[in-house]
Amino acid sequence: MSALDLLVSRLPADTVSTDPKILTERATDSWTLDLLRRVRGDELAEPAAVAFPVRTEDVATVLAWATETGTAVIPRGAGSGVCGGAQARAGAVILDLSRMDQIGDVDLVSQTVTAQAGVRGDRLEAALAANGLTTGHYPQSIAISTVGGWIAASSAGQASTGFGAIEDILLGLTAVLPTGEILRCRAVPRSAAGPDLRRLLIGSEGTLAVVTEATLACRRRPAGWEWLAVAFPRFTDMAGALREVRRAGTGVAVLRGYDETDAQFNFGALDHSGDCVGLAGFPADLPGLEARKQAAAAIMTSTGTELGARYGEHWEQHRNDAVQTYAQVMGPERAFGAGAIVDTMEVAGLWSAVPRLHEEIKGALAPFTELAGCHLSHLYPSGSSLYFTFLINGTDEHDAEATYRQAWDQAARSCAGAGGTITHHHGVGRLKAPYLTQELGAEGVAVLDRIRAALDPAQIMNPGGLRP
Ligand SMILES: Cc1cc2nc3c(=O)[nH]c(=O)nc-3n(C[C@H](O)[C@H](O)[C@H](O)COP(=O)(O)OP(=O)(O)OC[C@H]3O[C@@H](n4cnc5c(N)ncnc54)[C@H](O)[C@@H]3O)c2cc1C
């Protein structure tokens, strides 16, 4: 009996597929370079099979078998990752969690929800809306990403400034270790019982365990949104104003700051003047809303000029449009033409480093890109993320790849030079693996390797992930 037949025999019928179409579809995630390779018709490394578990026990069966047979396993949520974290390798089994899509208990007293790892964000939010609740976790990819993928890729949503990122809402989880043992971290608001094992899995990118279920904190669903938008002639003034709004305890949940290029891209349809744009969004039913908005407006208009609520309404209406645009540009349609590729780079740093990160990363991208804009979108009292969107217009599909590599190399170098981290919420994947040592130091990489060796003695879990 082949190893694969053995796996099939241990699982419920129809759990394992070797359908060529399914294998091809799961060869890549949504990393720009893999999408480019796809449209170019390159030969992509395809898995030997895709397993579709429905229960934690099925996942345990797959991983125990993989350890026994030395087969690589690559967990996959919805494949919306943009760094190649779920990229397949020849001979591997993709563990596709999309059939683990049950939404369990909603605890109305604690305001929590328990869901299987393959539940997509839009379905989860629809279920919670029926109870007047929300997780407050709104990644732009909410309709094409899963609870397990959020945890494994350390996701942050558009309202993270007020509502927190995945680490703030993850209360408990069930995960299967590479050997097939089941780890259960009970749902509690906080625990001092040793290092936080839930945190160990956040950002682990399928290299340490497979998350099969999670309990997330919820909150009352906002009745709507109230907006404040302010134009700033200078990026540094805008960053300073948003920093102070973040610190002022105004209850702002969405806080964003666009540089001139990104503002034109996002608000050009409103005949925007060309200045930077700072945007603050408040839950409409926030107690004392008017006073809070006025406090934020006073801070922002000390260096800027008020623009009106329509900027916020426009943002809210179009906040997820990029999902479709990205698919049109990088998919078979090639909306911007052959050789044109778009990508994003989301770094983070302390406030003292933010101006330099902005200037130097834009400078590093400039020689290779036709357009590079930046916005601040996840703000903390001590620092912020900086999200660069850039367009490369290569002479052809191969030239585009070479330029892309150069752009990333220069930008990653500039990020390190300015004291930033190369990823705030997209993770490492195959894209940023070459910069992992720069990021963590040789010692940090060695610690990761030792944790991995302890949990995964047969080295089956996403072998190409989180390795320089
Ligand atoms: C247009 C667009 C917009 C985006 N906007 C945002 C955004 O606003 N915020 C944000 O955070 N991200 C964003 N992303 C990135 C992406 O959606 C997130 O990284 C998301 O968390 C990935 O979820 P997924 O289910 O698609 O995971 P996948 O892409 O399938 O996998 C991501 C990684 O996690 C591992 N993995 C997946 N599921 C599990 C599991 N159950 N157990 C263990 N490992 C697992 C995979 O092996 C892989 O390494 C965006 C992506 C696109 C294409």
The ligand as an SDF file (V2000), in Angstrom:
LIG
                    3D

 53 58  0  0  0  0  0  0  0  0999 V2000
   -6.5240   41.9440   -1.2940 C   0  0  0  0  0  0  0  0  0  0  0  0
   -6.0160   41.4470    0.0330 C   0  0  0  0  0  0  0  0  0  0  0  0
   -6.1880   42.2190    1.1680 C   0  0  0  0  0  0  0  0  0  0  0  0
   -5.7020   41.7880    2.4090 C   0  0  0  0  0  0  0  0  0  0  0  0
   -5.9360   42.5440    3.5200 N   0  0  0  0  0  0  0  0  0  0  0  0
   -5.5010   42.1270    4.7340 C   0  0  0  0  0  0  0  0  0  0  0  0
   -5.7660   42.8880    5.9130 C   0  0  0  0  0  0  0  0  0  0  0  0
   -6.4340   43.9200    5.8820 O   0  0  0  0  0  0  0  0  0  0  0  0
   -5.2630   42.4270    7.0890 N   0  0  0  0  0  0  0  0  0  0  0  0
   -4.5730   41.2630    7.1700 C   0  0  0  0  0  0  0  0  0  0  0  0
   -4.1620   40.8780    8.2610 O   0  0  0  0  0  0  0  0  0  0  0  0
   -4.2950   40.5300    6.0630 N   0  0  0  0  0  0  0  0  0  0  0  0
   -4.7500   40.9200    4.8690 C   0  0  0  0  0  0  0  0  0  0  0  0
   -4.4970   40.1580    3.7410 N   0  0  0  0  0  0  0  0  0  0  0  0
   -3.6690   38.9450    3.8550 C   0  0  0  0  0  0  0  0  0  0  0  0
   -4.4310   37.6490    4.2010 C   0  0  0  0  0  0  0  0  0  0  0  0
   -5.8060   37.7620    3.9430 O   0  0  0  0  0  0  0  0  0  0  0  0
   -4.1820   37.2950    5.6650 C   0  0  0  0  0  0  0  0  0  0  0  0
   -2.8170   36.9430    5.8230 O   0  0  0  0  0  0  0  0  0  0  0  0
   -5.0560   36.1440    6.2110 C   0  0  0  0  0  0  0  0  0  0  0  0
   -4.8390   36.0600    7.6020 O   0  0  0  0  0  0  0  0  0  0  0  0
   -4.7580   34.8130    5.5620 C   0  0  0  0  0  0  0  0  0  0  0  0
   -5.8390   33.9440    5.8560 O   0  0  0  0  0  0  0  0  0  0  0  0
   -6.1180   32.6500    4.9530 P   0  0  0  0  0  0  0  0  0  0  0  0
   -7.1910   31.8880    5.6260 O   0  0  0  0  0  0  0  0  0  0  0  0
   -6.3520   33.0310    3.5500 O   0  0  0  0  0  0  0  0  0  0  0  0
   -4.7300   31.8890    5.1280 O   0  0  0  0  0  0  0  0  0  0  0  0
   -3.7830   31.2310    4.0300 P   0  0  0  0  0  0  0  0  0  0  0  0
   -3.3350   32.2420    3.0580 O   0  0  0  0  0  0  0  0  0  0  0  0
   -4.4000   29.9980    3.5040 O   0  0  0  0  0  0  0  0  0  0  0  0
   -2.5340   30.8130    4.9600 O   0  0  0  0  0  0  0  0  0  0  0  0
   -1.7230   31.7890    5.5650 C   0  0  0  0  0  0  0  0  0  0  0  0
   -0.6310   31.0910    6.3890 C   0  0  0  0  0  0  0  0  0  0  0  0
   -1.2020   30.4740    7.5180 O   0  0  0  0  0  0  0  0  0  0  0  0
   -1.0420   29.0500    7.4890 C   0  0  0  0  0  0  0  0  0  0  0  0
   -2.3490   28.5240    7.9310 N   0  0  0  0  0  0  0  0  0  0  0  0
   -3.5760   28.7860    7.4010 C   0  0  0  0  0  0  0  0  0  0  0  0
   -4.5290   28.1980    8.1320 N   0  0  0  0  0  0  0  0  0  0  0  0
   -3.9140   27.5790    9.1640 C   0  0  0  0  0  0  0  0  0  0  0  0
   -4.3660   26.8190   10.2790 C   0  0  0  0  0  0  0  0  0  0  0  0
   -5.6590   26.5930   10.4830 N   0  0  0  0  0  0  0  0  0  0  0  0
   -3.4360   26.3230   11.1410 N   0  0  0  0  0  0  0  0  0  0  0  0
   -2.1200   26.5540   10.9530 C   0  0  0  0  0  0  0  0  0  0  0  0
   -1.6360   27.2730    9.9150 N   0  0  0  0  0  0  0  0  0  0  0  0
   -2.5220   27.7690    9.0340 C   0  0  0  0  0  0  0  0  0  0  0  0
   -0.6480   28.7100    6.0680 C   0  0  0  0  0  0  0  0  0  0  0  0
    0.1980   27.5720    6.0180 O   0  0  0  0  0  0  0  0  0  0  0  0
    0.0960   29.9750    5.6530 C   0  0  0  0  0  0  0  0  0  0  0  0
    1.4290   29.9160    6.1110 O   0  0  0  0  0  0  0  0  0  0  0  0
   -5.0030   40.5530    2.4920 C   0  0  0  0  0  0  0  0  0  0  0  0
   -4.8570   39.7570    1.3470 C   0  0  0  0  0  0  0  0  0  0  0  0
   -5.3610   40.1850    0.1350 C   0  0  0  0  0  0  0  0  0  0  0  0
   -5.1970   39.3080   -1.0720 C   0  0  0  0  0  0  0  0  0  0  0  0
  1  2  1  0
  2  3  1  0
  2 52  2  0
  3  4  2  0
  4  5  1  0
  4 50  1  0
  5  6  2  0
  6  7  1  0
  6 13  1  0
  7  8  2  0
  7  9  1  0
  9 10  1  0
 10 11  2  0
 10 12  1  0
 12 13  2  0
 13 14  1  0
 14 15  1  0
 14 50  1  0
 15 16  1  0
 16 17  1  0
 16 18  1  0
 18 19  1  0
 18 20  1  0
 20 21  1  0
 20 22  1  0
 22 23  1  0
 23 24  1  0
 24 25  2  0
 24 26  1  0
 24 27  1  0
 27 28  1  0
 28 29  2  0
 28 30  1  0
 28 31  1  0
 31 32  1  0
 32 33  1  0
 33 34  1  0
 33 48  1  0
 34 35  1  0
 35 36  1  0
 35 46  1  0
 36 37  1  0
 36 45  1  0
 37 38  2  0
 38 39  1  0
 39 40  1  0
 39 45  2  0
 40 41  1  0
 40 42  2  0
 42 43  1  0
 43 44  2  0
 44 45  1  0
 46 47  1  0
 46 48  1  0
 48 49  1  0
 50 51  2  0
 51 52  1  0
 52 53  1  0
M  END
$$$$
